[in-house]
């Protein structure tokens, strides 16, 4: 995970948060182009920020199975790694 650099007392948008916003924006585009919601949901596994949560609520709130799929990789090993390392600072 990249460190956030300070610039005159402000935090710049770098690293994980910036990458997630890019991922979410790209997923919005592919949905508009007709991508499968299943594939888009799987693409979000391990992405745990407010913008990712907003995306999930917007696109998967009516489909609980897609909401669940957006958190899971269908691999116990990978899910464990995401849970362990995904929340470290």
C-alpha positions, -999 to +999 in steps of 0.1 A: +000+000+000+013+034-009+018+061+017-002+094+014+021+123+011+014+155+029+015+188+010+012+219+031-009+202+057-033+186+033-035+149+024-032+142-013-052+116-030-027+088-037-024+050-034-053+028-026-081+054-025-071+068-059-069+033-074-103+023-061-119+054-076-103+045-109-116+009-106-151+021-097-152+046-126-141+019-150-167-005-137-194+021-143-182+024-179-183-013-186-217-016-171-229+011-194-214-009-223-233-040-214-209-060-192-224-088-170-233-076-135-218-109-123-184-102-137-185-066-124-195-078-089-166-103-088-143-074-098-150-056-066-139-084-043-114-070-018-123-034-027-135-019+006-139+019+005-169+042+006-169+047-032-170+009-037-198+006-011-218+033-029-212+015-062-225-017-046-256-001-032-263+016-065-260-014-087-265-045-065-290-035-038-318-052-056-298-085-060-285-098-027-266-126-045-246-100-065-240-079-034-225-110-017-205-119-048-189-084-048-173-092-014-162-128-022-136-143-045-151-178-042-117-189-027-113-193+010-076-186+007-080-154-012-108-142+010-087-148+040-058-128+025-082-100+017-097-099+052-063-101+068-044-075+047-072-054+033-078-036+065-042-029+076-030+007+078 
